[in-house]
């Protein structure tokens, strides 16, 4: 029986919305990456850590690979593509559709340049019949030579353990990079900002979320009593967006704040006093200075 401790880095790729963050959150057992049904939810690389008897997997979640439309888009794509050759295993998540579209074919082309083993993970298997799934597997086999193909349901956790075992079979014996109780390298402020952004993404109409970012201005524990005061600013691109985010008599902003506060309190295990503001910074996604200011810096890739 093997007693070796294996470790390595694994990246999740796939088109936006395919369920990368949901899968990672399920394996880690705690919510780190934000999820929503809108594209471009994940913007930065997020490292999360899964430690068990077999070893340690460090997941690097990347923004979805897609055709870039602006500087933020370019940044996100270059992060995703750069990661592929730096990790031990690539997980490519796809949906179980029998038709393979241009987006998936674009990713398949990118993967031809990569020397890392690629595991195809077909997500959302709870939404299709078994016969259909077999057709999906067959179609994908034709466009790339995969190390393994693993069907899962990230939402229900179906086959997730088998996926973890499969990942370990491609990792070498190695050191424990993080303590057993470490689950992410993201600073708490970053996770708090992302939780606020997630609630905004879920509650606002489609055209606004792409153009918002959340900045934590202050996060401080009170001297007496277990209360953390957090001041956060939601930055949007247009004056008209500001009005929608605030809502009638501040109702929308209050709703975003209430929903975010619940999860922030669970994360920090403390009472939280959350105050939200809204500011307009026109075209921040096209400004190198503002992108850097909000934590998206091309030079750091």
Backbone as CSV, one residue per row, in Angstrom:
resi,resn,N_x,N_y,N_z,CA_x,CA_y,CA_z,C_x,C_y,C_z
1,UNK,0.836,-1.209,0.000,0.000,0.000,0.000,0.864,1.250,0.000
2,UNK,0.497,2.207,-0.834,1.296,3.435,-0.954,1.086,4.342,0.241
3,UNK,2.191,4.874,0.770,2.076,5.888,1.812,2.704,7.193,1.372
4,UNK,2.959,7.308,0.088,3.635,8.505,-0.405,2.681,9.706,-0.419
5,UNK,3.259,10.860,-0.150,2.483,12.105,-0.154,2.742,12.796,-1.491
6,UNK,1.679,12.998,-2.245,1.825,13.639,-3.550,1.364,15.089,-3.466
7,UNK,1.938,15.926,-4.309,1.455,17.313,-4.338,1.689,17.900,-5.723
8,UNK,0.889,18.921,-6.045,1.056,19.556,-7.345,0.012,20.627,-7.599
9,UNK,0.197,21.304,-8.717,-0.668,22.418,-9.086,-1.575,22.024,-10.247
10,UNK,-2.841,22.372,-10.109,-3.847,22.000,-11.106,-4.613,23.244,-11.505
11,UNK,-4.798,23.449,-12.801,-5.600,24.602,-13.206,-6.907,24.145,-13.832
12,UNK,-7.934,24.958,-13.617,-9.235,24.700,-14.226,-9.416,25.698,-15.350
13,UNK,-9.701,25.196,-16.547,-9.995,26.103,-17.653,-11.352,25.742,-18.237
14,UNK,-11.835,26.605,-19.091,-13.131,26.374,-19.700,-13.779,27.697,-19.996
15,UNK,-14.807,27.655,-20.817,-15.490,28.895,-21.152,-16.164,29.454,-19.907
16,UNK,-16.411,30.784,-19.890,-17.095,31.349,-18.724,-18.406,30.605,-18.471
17,UNK,-18.759,30.471,-17.184,-20.059,29.885,-16.784,-20.159,28.380,-16.838
18,UNK,-19.049,27.699,-17.064,-19.161,26.251,-17.221,-19.168,25.529,-15.861
19,UNK,-18.865,26.275,-14.797,-18.944,25.695,-13.451,-17.615,25.462,-12.763
20,UNK,-16.563,26.155,-13.222,-15.231,25.969,-12.626,-15.232,26.306,-11.137
21,UNK,-15.787,27.470,-10.806,-15.766,27.903,-9.405,-16.626,27.006,-8.530
22,UNK,-17.764,26.556,-9.051,-18.651,25.665,-8.285,-17.926,24.358,-7.975
23,UNK,-17.212,23.823,-8.968,-16.474,22.572,-8.770,-15.381,22.756,-7.722
24,UNK,-14.633,23.860,-7.839,-13.542,24.100,-6.904,-14.078,24.278,-5.484
25,UNK,-15.158,25.052,-5.349,-15.757,25.253,-4.024,-16.200,23.916,-3.418
26,UNK,-16.736,23.020,-4.254,-17.214,21.726,-3.755,-16.043,20.870,-3.256
27,UNK,-14.979,20.804,-4.032,-13.834,19.975,-3.644,-13.178,20.520,-2.375
28,UNK,-13.055,21.833,-2.293,-12.424,22.454,-1.122,-13.345,22.348,0.095
29,UNK,-14.661,22.328,-0.168,-15.614,22.222,0.928,-15.947,23.557,1.558
30,UNK,-15.526,24.639,0.920,-15.853,25.969,1.423,-15.899,26.926,0.250
31,UNK,-16.712,27.962,0.382,-16.873,28.881,-0.744,-15.731,29.885,-0.787
32,UNK,-14.946,29.834,-1.856,-13.842,30.771,-2.036,-14.048,31.556,-3.321
33,UNK,-14.382,30.829,-4.376,-14.577,31.486,-5.667,-16.048,31.863,-5.804
34,UNK,-16.314,33.064,-6.296,-17.706,33.489,-6.410,-18.346,32.859,-7.635
35,UNK,-19.641,32.636,-7.531,-20.356,32.011,-8.645,-21.557,32.864,-9.027
36,UNK,-21.845,32.889,-10.312,-23.066,33.547,-10.791,-23.318,33.034,-12.186
37,UNK,-24.504,33.330,-12.734,-24.797,32.839,-14.078,-24.392,33.855,-15.134
38,UNK,-23.552,34.816,-14.765,-23.084,35.820,-15.724,-21.628,35.524,-16.089
39,UNK,-21.220,35.812,-17.341,-19.833,35.552,-17.732,-18.864,36.433,-16.958
40,UNK,-17.598,36.063,-17.013,-16.501,36.833,-16.413,-16.696,37.062,-14.921
41,UNK,-17.126,36.015,-14.238,-17.288,36.128,-12.792,-15.917,36.105,-12.114
42,UNK,-15.062,35.182,-12.528,-13.729,35.063,-11.932,-12.760,35.944,-12.711
43,UNK,-12.069,36.848,-12.023,-11.155,37.748,-12.734,-9.687,37.499,-12.416
44,UNK,-9.392,37.143,-11.187,-8.005,36.887,-10.814,-7.764,35.404,-10.631
45,UNK,-6.493,35.019,-10.700,-6.164,33.639,-10.368,-6.422,33.448,-8.885
46,UNK,-7.131,32.400,-8.545,-7.398,32.122,-7.138,-6.757,30.794,-6.807
47,UNK,-5.904,30.774,-5.799,-5.309,29.512,-5.402,-6.084,28.961,-4.219
48,UNK,-6.600,27.749,-4.381,-7.240,27.080,-3.261,-6.547,25.752,-3.050
49,UNK,-6.605,25.256,-1.822,-5.801,24.112,-1.444,-6.678,22.982,-0.914
50,UNK,-6.465,21.778,-1.453,-7.179,20.592,-0.969,-6.134,19.644,-0.400
51,UNK,-6.208,19.412,0.914,-5.257,18.508,1.568,-6.002,17.302,2.113
52,UNK,-5.470,16.105,1.828,-6.061,14.873,2.364,-4.933,13.870,2.569
53,UNK,-5.273,12.630,2.891,-4.236,11.612,3.171,-3.326,11.374,1.963
54,UNK,-3.931,11.450,0.765,-3.138,11.185,-0.449,-2.086,12.262,-0.715
55,UNK,-2.423,13.496,-0.326,-1.492,14.582,-0.590,-2.184,15.934,-0.634
56,UNK,-1.622,16.815,-1.444,-2.142,18.181,-1.506,-2.251,18.655,-2.961
57,UNK,-3.457,19.131,-3.299,-3.674,19.692,-4.633,-3.864,21.188,-4.472
58,UNK,-3.081,21.974,-5.206,-3.274,23.424,-5.198,-3.972,23.777,-6.512
59,UNK,-5.222,24.219,-6.381,-6.001,24.586,-7.564,-5.757,26.041,-7.915
60,UNK,-5.454,26.277,-9.177,-5.304,27.645,-9.659,-6.477,27.899,-10.587
61,UNK,-7.422,28.697,-10.123,-8.603,28.986,-10.947,-8.260,30.165,-11.846
62,UNK,-8.530,30.031,-13.129,-8.204,31.117,-14.044,-9.480,31.696,-14.625
63,UNK,-9.394,32.943,-15.109,-10.539,33.479,-15.847,-10.759,32.633,-17.095
64,UNK,-11.969,32.581,-17.592,-12.269,31.782,-18.784,-11.501,32.255,-20.010
65,UNK,-11.097,31.294,-20.848,-10.443,31.653,-22.112,-11.528,32.062,-23.101
66,UNK,-11.403,33.275,-23.616,-12.392,33.767,-24.586,-11.717,34.811,-25.459
67,UNK,-12.382,35.253,-26.508,-11.826,36.297,-27.378,-11.935,37.639,-26.636
68,UNK,-10.791,38.288,-26.437,-10.769,39.520,-25.640,-11.387,40.704,-26.384
69,UNK,-12.148,41.527,-25.630,-12.773,42.706,-26.231,-12.201,44.019,-25.714
70,UNK,-11.490,43.966,-24.586,-10.891,45.193,-24.040,-9.675,44.802,-23.204
71,UNK,-9.052,45.798,-22.557,-7.821,45.517,-21.810,-8.045,44.535,-20.668
72,UNK,-9.177,44.632,-20.016,-9.481,43.680,-18.938,-9.589,42.274,-19.533
73,UNK,-10.245,42.181,-20.682,-10.380,40.890,-21.370,-9.022,40.312,-21.754
74,UNK,-8.139,41.165,-22.273,-6.791,40.724,-22.662,-6.033,40.198,-21.451
75,UNK,-6.156,40.922,-20.345,-5.486,40.520,-19.104,-5.971,39.132,-18.681
76,UNK,-7.303,38.941,-18.714,-7.888,37.684,-18.265,-7.443,36.501,-19.131
77,UNK,-7.386,36.723,-20.448,-6.983,35.644,-21.360,-5.503,35.304,-21.176
78,UNK,-4.659,36.341,-21.019,-3.224,36.060,-20.870,-2.936,35.336,-19.561
79,UNK,-3.711,35.621,-18.503,-3.559,34.890,-17.236,-3.877,33.412,-17.474
80,UNK,-4.986,33.162,-18.145,-5.442,31.787,-18.368,-4.432,30.990,-19.193
81,UNK,-3.945,31.587,-20.287,-3.067,30.853,-21.207,-1.676,30.628,-20.616
82,UNK,-1.207,31.613,-19.864,0.122,31.509,-19.251,0.173,30.356,-18.241
83,UNK,-0.933,30.158,-17.548,-0.995,29.156,-16.479,-0.825,27.728,-16.997
84,UNK,-1.287,27.476,-18.226,-1.389,26.101,-18.729,-0.088,25.306,-18.675
85,UNK,1.043,25.960,-18.994,2.315,25.237,-19.007,3.022,25.239,-17.656
86,UNK,2.463,25.985,-16.700,3.139,26.103,-15.401,2.612,25.103,-14.371
87,UNK,1.568,24.383,-14.719,0.945,23.488,-13.739,1.241,22.018,-14.050
88,UNK,0.832,21.126,-13.149,1.065,19.688,-13.338,-0.063,19.006,-14.100
89,UNK,-1.281,19.523,-13.923,-2.451,18.954,-14.596,-3.375,20.092,-15.021
90,UNK,-3.964,19.957,-16.220,-4.980,20.911,-16.672,-6.331,20.203,-16.641
91,UNK,-7.311,20.824,-15.974,-8.681,20.316,-16.028,-9.449,21.213,-16.979
92,UNK,-9.992,20.625,-18.034,-10.802,21.420,-18.955,-12.268,21.070,-18.719
93,UNK,-13.007,22.012,-18.230,-14.422,21.801,-17.948,-15.276,22.182,-19.138
94,UNK,-16.186,21.286,-19.503,-17.124,21.583,-20.597,-18.532,21.180,-20.164
95,UNK,-19.523,21.677,-20.899,-20.910,21.287,-20.650,-21.242,20.086,-21.539
96,UNK,-22.246,19.274,-21.148,-22.514,18.052,-21.910,-23.388,18.266,-23.148
97,UNK,-22.941,19.173,-24.032,-23.708,19.387,-25.261,-23.042,18.599,-26.393
98,UNK,-23.864,18.002,-27.256,-23.305,17.163,-28.318,-22.642,18.000,-29.414
99,UNK,-23.027,19.301,-29.495,-22.411,20.191,-30.488,-21.215,20.900,-29.849
100,UNK,-20.076,20.833,-30.520,-18.885,21.529,-30.010,-18.727,22.843,-30.764
101,UNK,-18.907,23.943,-30.049,-18.909,25.267,-30.676,-17.519,25.846,-30.891
102,UNK,-17.492,27.041,-31.471,-16.223,27.718,-31.808,-15.384,27.998,-30.562
103,UNK,-16.045,28.349,-29.446,-15.319,28.643,-28.203,-14.524,27.451,-27.720
104,UNK,-15.169,26.266,-27.734,-14.487,25.043,-27.307,-13.363,24.669,-28.278
105,UNK,-13.637,24.843,-29.573,-12.599,24.513,-30.566,-11.379,25.428,-30.413
106,UNK,-11.629,26.693,-30.021,-10.542,27.658,-29.771,-9.680,27.150,-28.604
107,UNK,-10.334,26.658,-27.544,-9.593,26.127,-26.394,-8.808,24.872,-26.793
108,UNK,-9.429,24.003,-27.590,-8.748,22.777,-28.046,-7.468,23.120,-28.814
109,UNK,-7.540,24.186,-29.626,-6.354,24.647,-30.375,-5.263,25.115,-29.420
110,UNK,-5.658,25.873,-28.382,-4.695,26.367,-27.391,-4.018,25.190,-26.680
111,UNK,-4.802,24.151,-26.397,-4.276,23.004,-25.648,-3.269,22.187,-26.454
112,UNK,-3.318,22.320,-27.777,-2.344,21.593,-28.617,-0.916,22.095,-28.366
113,UNK,-0.804,23.340,-27.864,0.526,23.922,-27.604,1.051,23.534,-26.220
114,UNK,0.238,22.811,-25.451,0.558,22.538,-24.051,1.083,21.120,-23.867
115,UNK,2.104,20.976,-23.002,2.691,19.644,-22.759,2.147,19.001,-21.483
116,UNK,1.321,19.723,-20.753,0.746,19.232,-19.492,-0.382,18.230,-19.781
117,UNK,-0.534,17.158,-18.950,-1.677,16.256,-19.153,-3.005,16.995,-18.980
118,UNK,-3.937,16.751,-19.890,-5.237,17.425,-19.839,-6.331,16.412,-19.514
119,UNK,-7.066,16.681,-18.416,-8.226,15.849,-18.068,-9.475,16.614,-18.494
120,UNK,-10.274,15.987,-19.351,-11.533,16.608,-19.754,-12.580,16.288,-18.684
121,UNK,-13.166,17.325,-18.117,-14.208,17.147,-17.099,-15.528,17.605,-17.713
122,UNK,-16.433,16.649,-17.907,-17.737,17.011,-18.472,-18.678,17.275,-17.294
123,UNK,-19.019,18.539,-17.100,-19.809,18.959,-15.949,-21.314,18.914,-16.275
124,UNK,-22.125,19.053,-15.238,-23.597,19.142,-15.371,-24.197,17.862,-15.957
125,UNK,-23.621,16.712,-15.578,-24.133,15.438,-16.122,-25.539,15.124,-15.605
126,UNK,-25.942,15.838,-14.543,-27.300,15.637,-14.015,-28.363,16.195,-14.961
127,UNK,-27.918,16.904,-16.016,-28.888,17.533,-16.935,-29.104,16.737,-18.233
128,UNK,-28.364,15.612,-18.404,-28.504,14.849,-19.657,-28.677,13.351,-19.423
129,UNK,-29.180,12.662,-20.444,-29.323,11.198,-20.390,-27.964,10.555,-20.688
130,UNK,-27.800,9.319,-20.214,-26.526,8.615,-20.363,-26.118,8.451,-21.836
131,UNK,-27.102,8.136,-22.701,-26.791,7.931,-24.134,-26.209,9.215,-24.738
132,UNK,-26.789,10.347,-24.307,-26.319,11.638,-24.824,-24.885,11.906,-24.365
133,UNK,-24.618,11.538,-23.107,-23.281,11.739,-22.536,-22.225,10.970,-23.326
134,UNK,-22.570,9.757,-23.758,-21.634,8.945,-24.546,-21.292,9.613,-25.877
135,UNK,-22.287,10.275,-26.477,-22.066,11.008,-27.743,-21.125,12.191,-27.487
136,UNK,-21.343,12.885,-26.367,-20.489,14.032,-25.998,-19.039,13.575,-25.851
137,UNK,-18.836,12.496,-25.100,-17.481,11.962,-24.883,-16.827,11.623,-26.217
138,UNK,-17.583,10.967,-27.090,-17.069,10.567,-28.398,-16.666,11.776,-29.255
139,UNK,-17.502,12.814,-29.228,-17.209,14.019,-30.009,-15.948,14.722,-29.528
140,UNK,-15.767,14.794,-28.215,-14.582,15.473,-27.666,-13.301,14.685,-27.913
141,UNK,-13.438,13.337,-27.892,-12.259,12.499,-28.172,-11.652,12.820,-29.535
142,UNK,-12.511,13.247,-30.454,-12.050,13.519,-31.823,-11.255,14.811,-31.943
143,UNK,-11.435,15.752,-30.999,-10.752,17.050,-31.170,-9.485,17.207,-30.329
144,UNK,-9.255,16.264,-29.393,-8.027,16.356,-28.589,-7.716,15.003,-27.950
145,UNK,-6.430,14.783,-27.718,-6.022,13.547,-27.055,-5.936,13.805,-25.553
146,UNK,-6.960,13.369,-24.827,-7.011,13.641,-23.393,-6.345,12.533,-22.595
147,UNK,-5.749,12.933,-21.459,-5.184,11.938,-20.544,-6.323,11.119,-19.945
148,UNK,-7.408,11.779,-19.574,-8.592,11.128,-18.993,-9.832,11.946,-19.337
149,UNK,-10.992,11.282,-19.292,-12.269,12.000,-19.422,-13.119,11.613,-18.212
150,UNK,-13.507,12.610,-17.408,-14.270,12.340,-16.183,-15.570,13.143,-16.181
151,UNK,-16.730,12.481,-16.203,-18.004,13.200,-16.114,-18.344,13.504,-14.641
152,UNK,-18.805,14.717,-14.353,-19.166,15.098,-12.971,-20.407,15.989,-12.944
153,UNK,-20.947,16.157,-11.736,-21.919,17.224,-11.499,-21.368,18.037,-10.339
154,UNK,-20.793,19.210,-10.649,-20.186,20.058,-9.610,-21.233,20.501,-8.602
155,UNK,-22.432,20.777,-9.102,-23.508,21.271,-8.248,-23.912,20.228,-7.208
156,UNK,-23.980,18.969,-7.641,-24.419,17.903,-6.728,-23.244,17.124,-6.117
157,UNK,-22.037,17.444,-6.580,-20.864,16.752,-6.037,-20.682,15.344,-6.583
158,UNK,-21.472,14.995,-7.590,-21.425,13.650,-8.170,-20.093,13.400,-8.872
159,UNK,-19.426,12.307,-8.506,-18.163,11.870,-9.118,-16.965,12.769,-8.784
160,UNK,-17.153,13.711,-7.859,-16.068,14.645,-7.508,-14.894,13.919,-6.855
161,UNK,-15.194,12.905,-6.016,-14.116,12.152,-5.352,-13.288,11.373,-6.369
162,UNK,-13.982,10.804,-7.355,-13.272,10.068,-8.421,-12.350,11.025,-9.186
163,UNK,-12.829,12.251,-9.394,-12.005,13.250,-10.091,-10.743,13.555,-9.283
164,UNK,-10.895,13.724,-7.967,-9.738,13.999,-7.092,-8.737,12.844,-7.169
165,UNK,-9.229,11.603,-7.109,-8.341,10.425,-7.226,-7.605,10.423,-8.558
166,UNK,-8.336,10.781,-9.630,-7.733,10.814,-10.977,-6.623,11.865,-11.042
167,UNK,-6.878,13.029,-10.440,-5.849,14.089,-10.416,-4.596,13.573,-9.717
168,UNK,-4.777,12.934,-8.540,-3.612,12.435,-7.779,-2.802,11.423,-8.584
169,UNK,-3.472,10.656,-9.465,-2.743,9.655,-10.254,-1.752,10.305,-11.227
170,UNK,-1.922,11.612,-11.489,-0.996,12.325,-12.390,-0.006,13.218,-11.634
171,UNK,-0.064,13.207,-10.312,0.862,14.040,-9.527,2.023,13.197,-9.012
172,UNK,3.169,13.854,-8.852,4.374,13.189,-8.347,4.421,13.311,-6.827
173,UNK,5.276,12.489,-6.232,5.547,12.627,-4.806,6.139,14.022,-4.589
174,UNK,5.675,14.708,-3.563,6.176,16.069,-3.380,5.873,16.601,-1.991
175,UNK,6.346,17.821,-1.712,6.194,18.391,-0.372,4.782,18.920,-0.124
176,UNK,4.494,19.186,1.146,3.247,19.862,1.497,3.550,21.354,1.417
177,UNK,2.966,22.036,0.433,3.259,23.458,0.213,2.580,24.357,1.250
178,UNK,1.384,23.940,1.682,0.606,24.750,2.623,0.244,23.925,3.855
179,UNK,-0.023,24.611,4.981,-0.515,23.935,6.192,-1.816,23.220,5.869
180,UNK,-2.135,22.208,6.680,-3.357,21.434,6.455,-4.623,22.273,6.494
181,UNK,-4.620,23.317,7.348,-5.852,24.111,7.479,-5.917,25.300,6.521
182,UNK,-4.919,25.426,5.643,-4.962,26.503,4.639,-5.897,26.078,3.502
183,UNK,-6.832,26.962,3.144,-7.681,26.615,2.005,-7.546,27.603,0.862
184,UNK,-6.880,28.735,1.104,-6.680,29.688,-0.003,-5.518,30.627,0.292
185,UNK,-4.910,31.170,-0.778,-3.866,32.183,-0.579,-4.440,33.593,-0.765
186,UNK,-5.751,33.665,-0.989,-6.373,34.975,-1.198,-6.483,35.722,0.125
187,UNK,-6.103,36.993,0.169,-6.300,37.743,1.411,-7.790,37.895,1.699
188,UNK,-8.138,37.986,2.986,-9.553,38.104,3.364,-10.230,39.285,2.682
189,UNK,-9.506,40.409,2.557,-10.092,41.599,1.928,-10.549,41.299,0.508
190,UNK,-9.718,40.505,-0.198,-10.033,40.146,-1.584,-11.305,39.299,-1.647
191,UNK,-11.416,38.320,-0.725,-12.599,37.459,-0.721,-13.842,38.268,-0.367
192,UNK,-13.710,39.187,0.593,-14.840,40.043,0.989,-15.301,40.883,-0.202
193,UNK,-14.335,41.483,-0.916,-14.666,42.298,-2.100,-15.400,41.451,-3.137
194,UNK,-14.926,40.203,-3.333,-15.539,39.319,-4.318,-16.946,38.900,-3.906
195,UNK,-17.171,38.720,-2.597,-18.514,38.357,-2.130,-19.506,39.487,-2.386
196,UNK,-19.060,40.729,-2.183,-19.935,41.876,-2.481,-20.227,41.915,-3.979
197,UNK,-19.182,41.671,-4.783,-19.358,41.704,-6.243,-20.302,40.588,-6.702
198,UNK,-20.192,39.420,-6.058,-21.075,38.307,-6.414,-22.544,38.681,-6.209
199,UNK,-22.845,39.307,-5.062,-24.240,39.680,-4.781,-24.723,40.713,-5.800
200,UNK,-23.865,41.645,-6.154,-24.232,42.642,-7.169,-24.490,41.957,-8.516
201,UNK,-23.607,41.012,-8.884,-23.775,40.278,-10.152,-25.122,39.572,-10.201
202,UNK,-25.505,38.996,-9.069,-26.747,38.214,-9.046,-27.992,39.089,-9.071
203,UNK,-27.898,40.276,-8.475,-29.103,41.100,-8.319,-29.312,42.122,-9.435
204,UNK,-28.232,42.496,-10.109,-28.343,43.562,-11.117,-28.638,43.020,-12.511
205,UNK,-29.087,43.913,-13.375,-29.390,43.497,-14.752,-28.107,43.228,-15.538
206,UNK,-28.248,42.499,-16.637,-27.106,41.971,-17.385,-26.035,42.967,-17.796
207,UNK,-26.440,44.171,-18.220,-25.433,45.060,-18.822,-24.505,45.718,-17.805
208,UNK,-24.870,45.688,-16.525,-24.066,46.411,-15.540,-22.894,45.608,-14.971
209,UNK,-23.087,44.340,-14.569,-22.046,43.663,-13.803,-20.655,43.630,-14.416
210,UNK,-20.558,43.505,-15.729,-19.228,43.471,-16.358,-18.440,44.709,-15.986
211,UNK,-19.149,45.810,-15.821,-18.462,47.082,-15.575,-18.367,47.455,-14.115
212,UNK,-18.418,46.466,-13.203,-18.240,46.830,-11.794,-17.047,46.129,-11.167
213,UNK,-16.486,46.804,-10.184,-15.413,46.234,-9.381,-15.669,46.713,-7.958
214,UNK,-15.220,45.953,-6.976,-15.445,46.353,-5.587,-14.109,46.599,-4.910
215,UNK,-14.021,47.733,-4.252,-12.794,48.104,-3.559,-13.083,48.207,-2.057
216,UNK,-12.287,47.516,-1.237,-12.462,47.591,0.226,-11.625,48.759,0.746
217,UNK,-12.298,49.774,1.262,-11.595,50.977,1.733,-11.087,50.789,3.167
218,UNK,-11.892,50.071,3.973,-11.512,49.900,5.382,-12.070,48.572,5.879
219,UNK,-11.259,47.870,6.667,-11.716,46.619,7.268,-11.026,46.514,8.611
220,UNK,-11.769,46.809,9.669,-11.130,46.907,10.982,-12.007,46.311,12.069
221,UNK,-11.376,45.522,12.943,-12.109,44.945,14.072,-12.183,45.976,15.191
222,UNK,-13.354,46.104,15.806,-13.503,47.049,16.917,-12.734,46.553,18.131
223,UNK,-12.263,47.514,18.922,-11.458,47.176,20.099,-12.215,46.269,21.068
224,UNK,-13.444,46.653,21.377,-14.247,45.851,22.300,-15.411,45.235,21.523
225,UNK,-15.594,43.974,21.692,-16.710,43.312,21.001,-16.278,42.772,19.655
226,UNK,-16.939,41.693,19.262,-16.549,41.004,18.025,-17.329,41.558,16.834
227,UNK,-17.010,42.786,16.461,-17.642,43.397,15.285,-16.539,43.923,14.365
228,UNK,-16.669,43.599,13.081,-15.704,44.118,12.104,-16.420,45.154,11.245
229,UNK,-15.861,46.351,11.193,-16.415,47.412,10.344,-15.767,47.323,8.969
230,UNK,-16.604,47.239,7.949,-16.089,47.169,6.574,-16.734,48.277,5.745
231,UNK,-15.905,49.088,5.114,-16.382,50.094,4.165,-15.949,49.652,2.776
232,UNK,-16.914,49.508,1.879,-16.598,49.046,0.524,-17.242,49.956,-0.512
233,UNK,-16.537,50.129,-1.625,-17.057,50.950,-2.721,-17.273,50.088,-3.952
234,UNK,-18.475,50.184,-4.499,-18.745,49.527,-5.783,-18.469,50.560,-6.869
235,UNK,-17.507,50.247,-7.725,-17.123,51.190,-8.786,-17.782,50.747,-10.088
236,UNK,-18.503,51.683,-10.728,-19.129,51.362,-12.017,-18.663,52.355,-13.077
237,UNK,-19.060,52.103,-14.326,-18.525,52.905,-15.439,-19.400,54.086,-15.840
238,UNK,-20.692,54.076,-15.484,-21.583,55.138,-15.964,-22.472,55.673,-14.861
239,UNK,-22.851,56.944,-14.998,-23.757,57.572,-14.034,-25.096,56.838,-13.996
240,UNK,-25.563,56.397,-15.177,-26.856,55.698,-15.232,-26.790,54.368,-14.455
241,UNK,-25.599,53.731,-14.471,-25.413,52.485,-13.725,-25.470,52.750,-12.227
242,UNK,-24.903,53.882,-11.827,-24.868,54.223,-10.396,-26.288,54.250,-9.817
243,UNK,-27.189,54.877,-10.568,-28.583,54.969,-10.117,-29.235,53.613,-9.972
244,UNK,-28.920,52.704,-10.904,-29.515,51.359,-10.862,-28.956,50.552,-9.677
245,UNK,-27.640,50.700,-9.438,-27.011,49.971,-8.329,-27.573,50.440,-6.982
246,UNK,-27.783,51.752,-6.861,-28.338,52.291,-5.606,-29.814,51.910,-5.484
247,UNK,-30.556,52.021,-6.595,-31.975,51.649,-6.605,-32.867,52.707,-5.989
248,UNK,-34.151,52.462,-6.061,-35.133,53.419,-5.550,-34.993,53.536,-4.032
249,UNK,-34.706,54.761,-3.591,-34.494,55.051,-2.159,-33.452,54.113,-1.525
250,UNK,-32.441,53.750,-2.341,-31.331,52.933,-1.830,-31.648,51.461,-1.639
251,UNK,-32.805,51.019,-2.175,-33.270,49.639,-1.918,-32.322,48.573,-2.475
252,UNK,-31.810,48.764,-3.713,-30.944,47.751,-4.329,-29.616,47.633,-3.573
253,UNK,-29.033,48.785,-3.234,-27.750,48.787,-2.517,-27.898,48.093,-1.161
254,UNK,-29.043,48.345,-0.518,-29.321,47.731,0.787,-29.411,46.205,0.639
255,UNK,-30.079,45.767,-0.434,-30.241,44.336,-0.693,-28.876,43.666,-0.947
256,UNK,-28.041,44.330,-1.757,-26.691,43.802,-2.037,-25.930,43.667,-0.718
257,UNK,-26.001,44.727,0.102,-25.293,44.758,1.387,-25.763,43.676,2.342
258,UNK,-27.077,43.499,2.446,-27.643,42.488,3.358,-27.217,41.093,2.943
259,UNK,-27.319,40.792,1.645,-26.943,39.460,1.142,-25.453,39.181,1.329
260,UNK,-24.627,40.213,1.060,-23.171,40.040,1.184,-22.777,39.880,2.653
261,UNK,-23.410,40.674,3.530,-23.033,40.660,4.951,-23.191,39.260,5.557
262,UNK,-24.273,38.570,5.203,-24.505,37.219,5.741,-23.321,36.292,5.458
263,UNK,-22.866,36.311,4.199,-21.766,35.396,3.832,-20.427,35.864,4.388
264,UNK,-20.251,37.187,4.488,-18.995,37.723,5.044,-18.895,37.340,6.527
265,UNK,-20.026,37.406,7.237,-20.027,37.023,8.657,-19.671,35.546,8.821
266,UNK,-20.195,34.709,7.927,-19.875,33.274,7.980,-18.392,33.041,7.693
267,UNK,-17.855,33.794,6.729,-16.441,33.671,6.351,-15.523,34.103,7.495
268,UNK,-15.834,35.260,8.096,-14.954,35.830,9.124,-15.301,35.350,10.533
269,UNK,-16.431,34.624,10.651,-16.902,34.142,11.944,-17.015,35.288,12.952
270,UNK,-17.673,36.341,12.517,-17.792,37.537,13.350,-18.973,38.370,12.863
271,UNK,-19.508,39.189,13.746,-20.535,40.161,13.322,-19.854,41.189,12.430
272,UNK,-20.578,41.647,11.410,-19.992,42.602,10.462,-20.917,43.803,10.287
273,UNK,-20.328,44.988,10.331,-21.051,46.214,10.006,-20.536,46.653,8.633
274,UNK,-21.358,46.398,7.595,-20.923,46.657,6.216,-21.566,47.919,5.667
275,UNK,-20.719,48.845,5.209,-21.240,50.064,4.582,-20.792,50.085,3.124
276,UNK,-21.751,50.320,2.230,-21.442,50.330,0.799,-21.641,51.714,0.192
277,UNK,-20.731,52.095,-0.679,-20.854,53.315,-1.468,-20.769,52.951,-2.949
278,UNK,-21.213,53.850,-3.806,-21.101,53.628,-5.254,-20.403,54.825,-5.882
279,UNK,-19.374,54.549,-6.695,-18.639,55.616,-7.385,-18.603,55.317,-8.879
280,UNK,-18.507,56.379,-9.675,-18.388,56.207,-11.129,-16.949,56.499,-11.545
281,UNK,-16.313,55.545,-12.240,-15.003,55.808,-12.864,-15.159,55.359,-14.301
282,UNK,-15.331,56.312,-15.161,-15.663,56.008,-16.562,-14.577,55.159,-17.231
283,UNK,-15.020,54.108,-17.922,-14.140,53.227,-18.701,-12.937,52.702,-17.922
284,UNK,-13.145,52.315,-16.655,-12.008,51.817,-15.882,-11.395,50.563,-16.493
285,UNK,-12.192,49.794,-17.264,-11.653,48.552,-17.857,-10.663,48.822,-18.986
286,UNK,-10.632,50.065,-19.477,-9.675,50.415,-20.539,-8.475,51.180,-19.995
287,UNK,-8.456,51.445,-18.691,-7.373,52.241,-18.108,-6.355,51.341,-17.417
288,UNK,-5.102,51.359,-17.900,-4.048,50.546,-17.275,-3.877,50.912,-15.809
289,UNK,-3.939,52.226,-15.517,-3.743,52.699,-14.154,-4.834,52.163,-13.222
290,UNK,-6.103,52.280,-13.655,-7.205,51.821,-12.799,-7.230,50.293,-12.673
291,UNK,-6.895,49.590,-13.778,-6.842,48.125,-13.702,-5.819,47.700,-12.650
292,UNK,-4.662,48.376,-12.668,-3.605,48.056,-11.701,-4.086,48.371,-10.289
293,UNK,-4.766,49.492,-10.156,-5.294,49.951,-8.873,-6.276,48.935,-8.281
294,UNK,-7.053,48.261,-9.155,-8.037,47.298,-8.682,-7.484,45.868,-8.627
295,UNK,-6.161,45.737,-8.809,-5.537,44.432,-8.619,-5.362,43.584,-9.856
296,UNK,-5.565,44.165,-11.049,-5.352,43.409,-12.286,-4.126,44.002,-12.970
297,UNK,-2.955,43.427,-12.723,-1.721,44.019,-13.255,-1.023,43.058,-14.198
298,UNK,-0.935,43.466,-15.478,-0.313,42.607,-16.488,1.148,42.272,-16.146
299,UNK,1.866,43.234,-15.525,3.280,43.019,-15.227,3.488,41.908,-14.203
300,UNK,2.441,41.610,-13.448,2.584,40.588,-12.407,2.337,39.182,-12.937
301,UNK,2.013,39.056,-14.207,1.732,37.727,-14.768,3.021,36.910,-14.863
